[in-house]
Amino acid sequence: MTEKTKTSNAFENNPLFLEVMAEALAIQDRFAAEPIYAKTGKGFLKSVGVSEIQRAKEQMKSQPQPSNT
């Protein structure tokens, strides 16, 4: 069995890996590479709009805050 096959099998059912991969694929179309940075892979992430910020704020409000005791 090759090294590549062993590595891919290790991540195949890992829930954290699957979650990260799903999020990466979801934002892939929003990443815009700058032409001058084409060789370095630098760029920026285009916003999907105000609704994204509102959802993030609502999620933060609904999460229980850690107690400082």
MOMO-V758714 format. One record per helix or strand of 2 or more residues. SS is the DSSP state (@ for helix, = for strand). FROM is the first residue (numbers start at 1). TO is the last residue. Records with the same first field share a line. If there is no record, write none. Layout:
# MOMO-V758714
SS = FROM-TO ; FROM-TO
This chain:
# MOMO-V758714
@ = 3-11 ; 15-30 ; 35-37 ; 50-62
= = 31-33 ; 43-45
